[in-house]
Amino acid sequence: MIGSQPANRRAILHRALVTAGVAVLVAASLTSPASAAPNAKPVTPGAGPVGAVPGGFADWSELIAVQSKLNAAAEKVAAAKNAGFAGIVAAPENREVRVYWKNPGASVRSLVTDLNRNVPVKLYPARFSEAELASAARGLAAVPNVVNVTPAVDGSGIQLTVEGNSAQVSAAPAVRDSAVPVTIVAGGKPVATFSRQADTPNYYGGGRFWSPGGGCSTGFAIHVGGSQQMLTAGHCGENGQTVTTGANVPMGTIHSKIACQDIEIINTGSWGRVFTGPNNSSTSVAIGGTAGSFVGNWVVTSGSTSGEHNNVQITAVNLYLSVGGIPCGSVGPLVQARQTAGLCAVAPGDSGGPVIAYRADGKADALGTITAGSNPVPAANCPGTLFSPGYNYVYYIPINVSLGSYGASIVTS
């Protein structure tokens, strides 16, 4: 998680995270009608993605159009998952969807053939299924000094990130006797981080709020229990606690915390928009719906500490993290992504903030809420952040997992 800033607002609270590696299926996309409540604030549209456009595309609009087309096909493949499914890569720079499957049957091949009429989709053999890798990951996550367990999207094996003695990890029975190939790389633990600064009702995602435990960011407006409320990260506070805005104005109370998914709800008026731009901006983008997260997709993070970050690409899905101080063995499922230019994707206080994907119609899809960061970057690589360090990798809970857990729907505008 990207943990909260302490209540005294002077020191940054860091909680060490250790990856546990189990996989789940993503719930179906849930969308509600646009908000009926009037928005009390003037709406200033954001500029959309900025910075160098990857993949040889002429502009971000072209990339978004291609990614949207690929994702539509990827969603259909994901809906057809069975025991042999391994993974999907929907990187727009590939100009195709790559599907990995162990022993695909006639129905899978027929689906791929049908999809190829409109979108290039290639089917590749996988040595192991997603379920097989998830089963192996559970045991590997418990090995001492293993801080990250990443199943390969192509079904080829598992990568362990190790902090400390890699030889000791290699000799561990769970690693030595693993039924799937294991590669080991050196790295550090993802760490908790928690803190747009004085939002007013109805609240947008990506704004600052404070609880007795520290400062975090609002996530997405959701429709739950007959009203519009705000989704955020579960480590940002406890049930029954009152939270305030960055301007110390009472905002609402926390309820329905699910620790092992790192989600909770703030009972407060919310709106189907999220802040864009730097951490002191008032610009925003309308949320048009939800979308799945696929390896290779380009996403955008938005937090109240470090603002909006582009050129963030998904590198792994279906990860679990074990978080010290949270009374459960692991938190997840999580998506892992990194800022490809070596800059920060998140910083302390961005926890709970939104991860989005811009759309061709000028709106954005909700993808998930920020939980954690890893791989700290130099201060120069996270310009404008209110708190340091910034982190190159971000981990977030998929939005459809959160909506499914609460029986909720996303608020659009």
N, C-alpha and C positions, 0 to 999 in steps of 0.2 A: 504494500500500500504506500501511497505517498502520504505520509502521516501528518497529523495535525501539528500546528505550531502550538507551543505551550500556552497555557492561559495567561502567564505573565508576559507573553509576547516578546521575550528577550532572547531565549535560547530555543533551538530547534530540537524537537523530540524526534529521535530516530529509533524505530523498532526493527530489529534484524528479522529478515524473512528467509525461510528456507523452502525451496520448491519441493513439492510432493508429487506430482505428476499423475493425475487420473483424468480420464476424459468423460465428457457427457455430451449428449445430443443437444443442439441448440433448439430452443422452443420456436414455434411459429411466430411470425411477425404479427404484432397486435397494434392496431392504430385506432384512435378515437377521433370523432369529429373535431374540427377546430374549436378553440376555446370560445365559450359563449360570453364569459365575463369580459367587461370592457378593460382594455389595457390603460393603466393610469399614466404611463410614461409616453413621451414622444418617441417614435420608432426611427432610429437612424441605421439604415442598412449598412452592413459591412462590405468590404471590397472583395471578399472571396479569397481563395488561395493566392498567395504571393510567393515570390522567390523563383529560383531556377526550376524549369519544368523538366522532369525526368523523362527518360524513354524516347527521346527524339520527337516528342509531340510539339506542335507549333505553339500551343498555349494550354492553360489549365482546362479550358472548356473542352478541347479535343480529348484530353486525357480523361476527364470526367465522363464524357459521352461513351468512350470505349469501355471504361471500367464499369459503368452502369449496365452496358449491354452484356459484358462478360458475367457480371454478378447475377443478372437475371437467369442466365443459363446455369450458373453455379448453384443457385437456390433450387432449381429443379433437380439437379443431381443430388444435392444434399437431402432433399425430400425423399429420395429413393434409396437412402442408405440401407444396407443390410450387413450381415456378419462379415462380409469380405471388404467392405469399404475401408480405405486407408486415408485418403486426403484429397484436397483440392487446392490448386494454385490458380489464382485469377489475377495475375500481374498484368496490367495493361500493356507494359512494354513488350510482353510476349505476343500480344495480339491474338491470344487464344486461351482457352481454359484447359488446364492440364488436370486430368482425373486419374487417381491411382487406386487400383482395386485388385484385391487378391481373388483369383478365380471368378471373374465377372461372368454372370450368366447371360442367357439370351435377352432377358428383359433390360439389363444394363446396356448391353451392346445396342439394342434397339433404341433406347433412350438417347444414347450418344449419336446414333445415326440421325435421329429426328432433329436433335439440337443443331447438328451440323448444317442443316438447311438454312439457318440464319446466323449462327455463330460458330467459329472454328472451335471444336472441342476434340481433344486427343485423349485417348484412353491408354494408360500405361499399366503394365503388370506391377504388382506390389508383392514383396516377399512376406510382409506381415500386415495384418489388418490394424485399424485404429484400436479395436477392442483388445487385441493381443498385446500391442505396445502399452496400452493403458494398464493392463494387468501386470506386465513386467515392471512398469514405472512405479507401482505402489511399493514394491519391495526395494527398489533402488533408492527411492527417496528417503528411506530410513537409514541409509548408510552414513556414518559420521563423516563430516566435512563435505558432503554433497549439498550444494546450495541451489542447484537448478537441475531439473530433469526435463529434457525436451524431446518428445517423440518426433521423429522425422516425418514430414508431411507426405513423403513418397513411400512410407512404410518400410524403409530399409533398416531401421534400428533406432537407438536412443543415444542422445548426447548428454553426458553428465558434466556440469560445471562444478569444479572442486576448488574449495578454498583451503589451502594448506597442503598436506602430504598426499600427492596423487598416487604414489606407489602404494600407500596404505589402502587407499580406496580400490586400486586395481586388485589388491590381494583379498579384499573382502569377499566372503562366500557368495553374497548376492550378486556381486559383479562378476566374479570368476566363473560362477556356474549359471550365469544368465542365459536364458533360452533365446535371447535376441542379441544381435551385435551391439556392443557398447563402445562409444568413443568418449575420451576424457579430455576436457580442456580446463585450463586454469581460469579463475575469475573470482569476483567478490559476491557477497550477498546482496540481493535487492534490499532496499531499506524503505522504511516508512517515512512519509513526508506529509505534513498537514498544511493553510492560511488562505476585481473590479470592485470597488472598495466600499461603496455606500449605496447599494441598490435599494429601490423602493418597490412597494407592491404594484402590480403583481410581479413576482420575482422571476428573473431570467436564470438560466443555467450559466455556470462559470463565474458567479459572483462570490464575494467573501462572506463567510459567516463564522461566528465564534460560539463555541460551547464551553462548558466548564473545563473540558479537557484540552482545548486548543482551537486553532483556526483551520478551516477547510474551505472547500468550494462547493457551491450548489451544482447539481447535475442536470436533471431534466424534469420538466413538469409532467406529472402523470395523473391520470384519472383513476382514483381508487376510493372505494367506500363512499361513493356518491359525491365526491368533491375533488377539486384539483389541488394536488399537493406536490411536494418537491422530493425527488430521489437524490440520495447522496451516498457517501461511503460509510459503511457500518462502524469503522474504527474512529469516526469523528465525534462520537458521543454515545451516551447511554439513554435508554428509554426513560421518558419523563423529564429529561433535562431541557431547560429553556435555552434557546439560541438567539443571538442578536446579529444584526448586520455589521459590516465593517465600520459603520458609523455609530455602533452601540445602541441601535434602535431595536427593541424587542421584535422578534420575527415569528417565533412559533415554538413548538415542542417536538422532541424526537419520539418516534414510536416505531414499533414493528421491526426492530433490529434483527437481522439474520446474520450472526457473526461469521458463520462459515462461508457465506457468500459475500461478505463485506458490503452489505447494503442496509440501509435504513431509510425512513421517511421523515420529513419535517412537515408537520401539520401547519401549512401556511399557504396563502394564495400564490399561485404560480402561473406562468405564461409559457406558451409554446415557442420560445425563442432562447438562444444562447448568445452570450457575449462573444465578440470577435475582437481581433486586434490586440494591442498591448494591455498590460494589467491595469492601466488607468483609463481605458477607453469606455465609451458609452455606445459604441456601434454593436450591432447584433445581426443574427441571421435567423430566419424562420425555420422551425423544424417541420418538415413535410411528412415524416414517417420514420420507420425503423428499417434497418438493413442488417444482414449477416456480416461477419468478419471472415475474410478468406486470406490465406497466405498470399502475399504479393500485392494486396490492395494498398492504396495510398490513403492515409487518414489524416485527420487534424485534431490536435489536442488543444484544450482551452481551459486554463486555470486562473484563479484570482491572484496567484503569486507571480507567475512568469508569462501570462498571457497566452496568445495563440501561436501554435507551432505547425508549420507545414513540412513537406518532404519527410513525413513519418510513414514508414512502410511496415506492414505486418510481416513478422518473421516466423511466428509459431502460434498455434491455437491449442485449446484444451489443456492448459497448464493449471496446476494447483500449487499454492504456496502455504507453508506452515508458518504461522505468525506468532511470535512470542507475545504472551499476554492475552491472546484470544483463546477462549476455552473450547478449541476444537483442533483436530489434527491437521486440517488443511483448509485453505480458503480458495475458492474457485467455483467454476472454471474460469480461467483467465486467458486473455489474448496478450501476446507479447509483440511489441513493435519497437522500432528504433528510428531515430533521426539520422538520415543517411549521410548528412554532411558533417557528422561529428558534433553537432550542436546539441543543446538540451531539448528534450521533449517534454519534460516536467521538472518541477522544483518543489521544495517544501511548501505546503499550503495549497497545492493543486489537487490534493486528494478529494475525491467525490466529484471533481469537475468532469465536463463532457468530452467524449471523443466522438467526432462527427465525420461524415463524408459529404462533401459538397455535391450538389446535383445540377443537372443541366438547366433546370428551371429556376435557378438562383436560390433555392432553398437547400436545406441540409437534412440528411438522414441521421438519426440517433444511432450510435453504435455501442456505447457503453460508458461506464463511469470509472474514473481513474482510481486505482488501488495502490500501485507501487512504482518505484523507479529503481534503476540500477545503473552501474557504470558512470560515476560522477565525472563531470567535464570541468575544465578550467573556467574560472569566472568569466573570461573573455568570450567563452563559447555559450554563455547564457546571458546575453546583454539585457539589462532592464529588469531582471528579476528582483523581487523584494527580499528574498531570502536565498541563501546558498547552502549546499551546492546544487546545481542543476544536474539532471541525469539524462544520459543518452538513450536509455531504454525505458519504456513505459509498459506497465501491466494494467489491464482493465477488465472489468466484469462485463460480458456481453449484455446489451440492453434487453434482449428477449428472454434471457435467463431471469433477469430481475422482474420483468413484467409477468412472466409465467409464475414466479414465486408468489407474487402478490395478487394475482388475478386482476392485474391493472392493464391500462392501455396508455400509450403515449399521447400527450396533448400536442396538437399541431396548430399551426397558425398560417 
